[in-house]
Amino acid sequence: MKNYYSLHISEWNKAIEKVLSDYLIYAPIKNDFTLDYELINQTNISEILYNIPKPTTPIKTLFLPIKENVTNDKPNQKRIIIGTPNCDIQGLKILDEIYLDKDFWDSTYHAKRENTLLISTPCFDTQEYCHCSVYGINPFPTEVADISLSKVDTKINLEILSDKGEKFIAELKGFASISKSAETDLKDIELKQSKVEKQIHSNNSGLPDYKKTGDIVQQATEETWKRYSSKCVSCGACATICPTCTCFLLIDKPNFEKVRQLDACQYPAFERVAGGEDNLHQLPKRFKNRYFCKYVWKPEKFKSLACTGCGRCIEACIAKINKNELFREFAS
């Protein structure tokens, strides 16, 4: 049997309330407009939703805010992030490669990673543009996260995935009634996971895998790039909502302060340099640049995937550009 523990949802809610004094806790909550991470307090614990496909905002923003002063004291507040889908968890892998590279170590990012407990959740449903499993990513966590949480009826099942997760379970045992998960619950979880994985493959018939996408992107004609980019309004939503995009500006401020502000390759003047030179001035080139970055250039440099198949870029696009339709056309 896997290392699963179980407790009643009421016990779990009490446990969350108990640790609020020691941790900042973020979890998905639905409002009138969207489903997104919210800071948890005593009044909204019961509103947390579990095992949903994904919050609107990627977990990236909790490690790389849109704007932050990186010369301030390093963050030391302990945090728990609950409800992160595996597409976002896998997105952290390439962020770790970039920001924890021994030659370009980012102490601010490292402090946030060290002080964060990640409680990921398997997806028990799919959304229209989810395509993680096409790229070889399971719709359930097996690594990087510290704990995998599955809600079955009124029970919370917790699978330990790391030493940090094991220490947290030991902490919970001090004030919550926890037992080994029942075999029937584990089989139910596996069945739900398998069903979602099959549904994602069925929904994405004809979509090439990650490696093949890189090959066909390089073979696409300039005319194709022009046609698909003709509707683009350069809003940058696709890049800013992406869990793996990491471009930023470092802005000098008075008193030797430095502010890191996230940037996006789809913004006009993204690549403009002194003297006015701008290799990505033309819209089709900027549009093409994003796909080459995701599927050609980053795979040459990093081990982790630069696209985890979350589908947020399709959902966020004002012009309704569907990259999966583009890839299907390339592959045909």
C-alpha positions as CSV (number, residue, x, y, z in Angstrom):
1,M,0.0,0.0,0.0
2,K,1.2,3.5,-0.8
3,N,2.1,5.9,2.0
4,Y,-1.5,7.2,2.4
5,Y,-3.1,8.7,5.4
6,S,-6.8,9.6,5.9
7,L,-8.8,11.9,8.1
8,H,-12.4,13.3,8.1
9,I,-12.9,16.6,6.3
10,S,-14.0,18.2,9.6
11,E,-10.7,17.0,11.2
12,W,-8.8,18.4,8.3
13,N,-10.5,21.8,8.5
14,K,-9.7,21.9,12.2
15,A,-6.1,21.0,11.4
16,I,-5.8,23.9,8.9
17,E,-7.3,26.3,11.4
18,K,-4.7,25.0,13.9
19,V,-1.7,25.7,11.7
20,L,-2.8,29.1,10.6
21,S,-0.8,30.7,13.3
22,D,2.4,29.2,11.9
23,Y,1.8,29.3,8.1
24,L,0.4,31.5,5.4
25,I,-2.0,29.2,3.6
26,Y,-3.2,29.6,0.0
27,A,-5.9,27.4,-1.6
28,P,-8.4,27.5,-4.4
29,I,-11.7,29.3,-3.7
30,K,-14.5,30.0,-6.2
31,N,-16.1,33.4,-6.4
32,D,-18.7,34.9,-8.8
33,F,-16.1,35.2,-11.5
34,T,-13.4,32.7,-11.2
35,L,-11.6,30.0,-9.2
36,D,-8.3,31.1,-7.8
37,Y,-5.8,30.9,-5.0
38,E,-7.0,32.9,-1.9
39,L,-5.3,33.5,1.4
40,I,-7.0,31.2,3.9
41,N,-8.4,32.4,7.2
42,Q,-10.7,31.0,9.8
43,T,-13.8,32.1,7.9
44,N,-13.1,30.6,4.5
45,I,-11.6,27.2,5.3
46,S,-14.8,25.4,4.4
47,E,-14.9,27.0,1.0
48,I,-11.6,25.4,-0.2
49,L,-12.2,23.3,-3.3
50,Y,-10.2,20.1,-4.0
51,N,-9.3,18.0,-7.0
52,I,-10.3,20.5,-9.6
53,P,-8.4,20.8,-12.9
54,K,-6.7,24.1,-12.2
55,P,-7.0,27.6,-10.6
56,T,-7.1,30.5,-13.0
57,T,-3.6,31.8,-11.9
58,P,-0.6,29.5,-12.1
59,I,1.3,28.8,-8.9
60,K,4.3,30.6,-10.5
61,T,2.9,33.9,-9.3
62,L,3.4,32.8,-5.6
63,F,7.1,32.3,-6.3
64,L,7.6,35.0,-9.0
65,P,5.2,37.9,-8.3
66,I,4.5,40.3,-11.1
67,K,6.7,42.8,-9.3
68,E,8.9,42.4,-6.2
69,N,11.8,44.2,-4.6
70,V,14.6,41.7,-4.6
71,T,16.9,43.7,-2.4
72,N,14.5,43.6,0.6
73,D,15.0,41.0,3.3
74,K,14.6,37.5,2.0
75,P,11.2,36.0,2.6
76,N,11.1,33.7,5.7
77,Q,7.4,33.3,6.3
78,K,6.4,29.6,6.1
79,R,3.7,28.9,3.6
80,I,1.4,26.0,2.6
81,I,-0.1,26.0,-0.9
82,I,-3.1,23.6,-1.3
83,G,-4.8,22.4,-4.4
84,T,-2.0,22.8,-7.0
85,P,-2.6,20.6,-10.1
86,N,0.3,18.6,-11.5
87,C,0.6,20.8,-14.6
88,D,1.7,23.7,-12.3
89,I,3.8,21.4,-10.1
90,Q,5.7,20.3,-13.3
91,G,6.1,23.9,-14.2
92,L,8.1,24.5,-11.1
93,K,10.7,22.0,-12.3
94,I,11.9,24.4,-15.1
95,L,11.7,27.4,-12.7
96,D,13.9,25.5,-10.4
97,E,16.4,24.7,-13.2
98,I,16.5,28.4,-14.1
99,Y,16.5,30.1,-10.7
100,L,18.4,27.5,-8.7
101,D,21.2,27.1,-11.3
102,K,24.5,27.0,-9.3
103,D,25.9,29.7,-11.6
104,F,22.9,32.0,-11.4
105,W,21.5,31.3,-8.0
106,D,18.4,33.4,-7.0
107,S,18.3,33.6,-3.2
108,T,14.8,35.2,-3.1
109,Y,13.3,32.4,-5.2
110,H,15.2,29.8,-3.2
111,A,13.9,31.2,0.1
112,K,10.3,30.9,-1.1
113,R,10.8,27.3,-2.3
114,E,12.4,26.3,1.0
115,N,9.7,27.9,3.1
116,T,6.8,26.5,1.1
117,L,4.9,23.2,1.6
118,L,3.2,22.1,-1.6
119,I,0.0,20.0,-1.2
120,S,-0.9,19.1,-4.7
121,T,-4.2,17.5,-5.8
122,P,-4.9,15.0,-8.6
123,C,-7.4,16.2,-11.1
124,F,-10.8,14.4,-10.9
125,D,-12.2,16.3,-13.9
126,T,-10.9,18.0,-17.0
127,Q,-11.4,21.3,-18.7
128,E,-11.7,22.0,-22.4
129,Y,-8.1,22.8,-23.1
130,C,-6.3,20.5,-20.7
131,H,-3.7,18.5,-22.6
132,C,-1.0,17.6,-20.0
133,S,-1.0,13.8,-20.6
134,V,-0.4,14.4,-24.3
135,Y,3.0,15.8,-23.2
136,G,3.6,12.8,-20.9
137,I,2.5,14.6,-17.7
138,N,0.1,12.8,-15.4
139,P,-3.0,14.6,-14.2
140,F,-1.8,13.7,-10.7
141,P,1.4,14.4,-8.8
142,T,4.1,11.9,-8.1
143,E,7.1,14.2,-7.5
144,V,8.2,17.8,-6.7
145,A,5.1,18.3,-4.5
146,D,5.4,17.3,-0.8
147,I,1.9,15.8,-0.4
148,S,-0.8,14.6,-2.8
149,L,-4.3,15.3,-1.5
150,S,-7.4,13.4,-2.7
151,K,-10.9,14.1,-1.3
152,V,-13.2,11.0,-1.4
153,D,-16.7,11.8,-0.1
154,T,-16.1,13.2,3.4
155,K,-12.5,11.9,3.8
156,I,-9.2,13.6,3.0
157,N,-6.5,11.2,1.8
158,L,-2.9,12.4,2.0
159,E,-0.1,10.7,0.2
160,I,3.4,11.6,1.4
161,L,5.8,12.5,-1.5
162,S,8.7,14.1,0.3
163,D,10.5,14.3,3.7
164,K,8.9,17.8,4.1
165,G,5.5,16.2,3.6
166,E,6.3,13.5,6.1
167,K,7.2,16.0,8.7
168,F,4.0,17.9,8.2
169,I,1.9,14.7,8.6
170,A,3.7,14.1,11.8
171,E,2.8,17.6,12.9
172,L,-0.9,17.0,12.1
173,K,-0.9,13.8,14.1
174,G,-0.3,15.9,17.2
175,F,-3.8,17.4,17.0
176,A,-5.8,15.4,14.4
177,S,-7.2,11.9,14.3
178,I,-5.3,10.3,11.3
179,S,-5.3,6.7,10.2
180,K,-4.1,4.7,7.2
181,S,-6.3,5.2,4.1
182,A,-8.8,2.4,3.2
183,E,-8.1,0.2,0.2
184,T,-11.5,1.1,-1.2
185,D,-10.6,4.8,-1.2
186,L,-7.2,4.2,-2.9
187,K,-8.9,2.2,-5.6
188,D,-11.4,5.0,-6.1
189,I,-8.6,7.5,-6.4
190,E,-6.8,5.4,-9.0
191,L,-10.0,4.9,-11.0
192,K,-10.7,8.7,-11.0
193,Q,-7.1,9.4,-12.1
194,S,-7.2,6.8,-14.9
195,K,-10.5,8.1,-16.1
196,V,-9.2,11.7,-16.4
197,E,-6.1,10.6,-18.1
198,K,-8.1,8.8,-20.8
199,Q,-10.5,11.7,-21.2
200,I,-7.6,14.1,-21.8
201,H,-6.2,11.9,-24.6
202,S,-9.7,11.5,-26.1
203,N,-10.2,15.3,-26.1
204,N,-6.9,15.9,-27.8
205,S,-7.0,13.5,-30.7
206,G,-4.5,14.4,-33.3
207,L,-2.4,16.7,-31.1
208,P,1.3,15.9,-31.4
209,D,3.4,15.1,-28.3
210,Y,6.0,17.6,-26.9
211,K,9.0,16.4,-29.0
212,K,7.1,16.1,-32.3
213,T,5.7,19.6,-31.7
214,G,9.2,21.0,-31.6
215,D,10.0,19.3,-34.9
216,I,6.9,20.6,-36.7
217,V,7.3,24.1,-35.3
218,Q,10.7,24.3,-37.0
219,Q,9.2,23.2,-40.3
220,A,6.3,25.6,-40.3
221,T,6.3,28.2,-43.1
222,E,6.5,32.0,-42.6
223,E,3.1,32.2,-44.3
224,T,1.6,30.1,-41.5
225,W,3.1,32.2,-38.8
226,K,1.7,35.4,-40.5
227,R,-1.8,33.9,-40.8
228,Y,-2.0,32.8,-37.1
229,S,-0.5,35.9,-35.8
230,S,-2.8,38.2,-37.8
231,K,-5.3,38.2,-35.0
232,C,-2.8,38.7,-32.1
233,V,-3.1,42.0,-30.2
234,S,0.2,41.7,-28.4
235,C,-1.5,41.7,-25.0
236,G,1.0,39.2,-23.6
237,A,-1.7,37.2,-21.8
238,C,-0.4,33.9,-23.1
239,A,3.0,34.4,-21.7
240,T,2.1,36.1,-18.4
241,I,-0.4,33.4,-17.5
242,C,2.0,30.6,-18.5
243,P,3.4,28.5,-15.5
244,T,6.8,28.3,-17.2
245,C,7.4,31.7,-18.7
246,T,10.1,33.5,-16.7
247,C,11.3,36.6,-18.6
248,F,11.7,39.7,-16.4
249,L,13.1,43.2,-16.2
250,L,15.4,44.3,-13.4
251,I,14.8,47.9,-12.6
252,D,17.2,50.0,-10.6
253,K,15.6,52.2,-8.0
254,P,17.0,54.9,-5.6
255,N,18.9,53.7,-2.6
256,F,20.4,50.8,-4.6
257,E,17.1,48.9,-4.6
258,K,16.3,46.6,-7.5
259,V,12.8,45.6,-8.6
260,R,12.1,42.5,-10.6
261,Q,9.1,42.9,-12.9
262,L,7.9,40.0,-15.1
263,D,8.1,40.7,-18.8
264,A,6.6,38.9,-21.9
265,C,8.1,38.2,-25.3
266,Q,4.7,39.2,-26.9
267,Y,5.0,42.8,-25.8
268,P,6.1,45.3,-28.5
269,A,9.7,46.4,-27.9
270,F,10.4,43.3,-25.8
271,E,13.7,42.9,-27.6
272,R,14.5,46.5,-28.4
273,V,18.0,47.5,-27.5
274,A,20.0,50.8,-27.5
275,G,20.0,52.4,-30.9
276,G,16.5,51.2,-31.6
277,E,17.4,47.8,-33.0
278,D,14.5,45.3,-32.4
279,N,14.7,41.8,-33.9
280,L,11.1,41.1,-32.8
281,H,9.6,44.3,-34.0
282,Q,7.4,42.5,-36.5
283,L,4.4,40.8,-35.0
284,P,4.8,37.4,-36.8
285,K,8.3,37.2,-35.5
286,R,7.2,37.8,-31.9
287,F,4.5,35.3,-32.3
288,K,6.8,32.7,-33.7
289,N,9.4,33.4,-31.0
290,R,7.1,32.2,-28.3
291,Y,6.6,28.8,-29.9
292,F,10.3,28.3,-30.7
293,C,11.1,29.2,-27.1
294,K,8.7,26.7,-25.7
295,Y,9.3,23.8,-28.0
296,V,12.7,24.2,-29.6
297,W,15.1,26.4,-27.6
298,K,14.3,25.5,-24.0
299,P,14.4,21.8,-24.7
300,E,17.9,22.3,-26.0
301,K,19.0,23.8,-22.7
302,F,16.8,22.4,-19.9
303,K,15.6,18.9,-18.9
304,S,12.2,20.0,-17.8
305,L,9.3,20.7,-20.2
306,A,8.6,24.4,-21.1
307,C,4.9,23.6,-21.7
308,T,3.0,21.5,-19.3
309,G,-0.3,21.4,-21.2
310,C,-2.4,23.4,-18.8
311,G,-4.2,25.3,-21.6
312,R,-4.3,28.6,-19.9
313,C,-2.7,30.5,-22.8
314,I,-5.7,29.4,-25.0
315,E,-8.2,30.4,-22.4
316,A,-6.5,33.8,-21.8
317,C,-6.1,34.8,-25.5
318,I,-8.2,37.8,-26.3
319,A,-8.0,37.0,-30.0
320,K,-9.1,33.4,-29.4
321,I,-6.0,31.9,-30.9
322,N,-5.8,28.2,-30.2
323,K,-2.3,26.9,-30.2
324,N,-3.5,23.3,-30.3
325,E,-5.4,24.0,-33.6
326,L,-2.1,25.4,-34.9
327,F,-0.2,22.3,-34.0
328,R,-2.8,20.0,-35.4
329,E,-2.5,21.9,-38.7
330,F,1.3,21.7,-38.6
331,A,1.1,17.9,-37.9
332,S,-1.4,17.2,-40.7
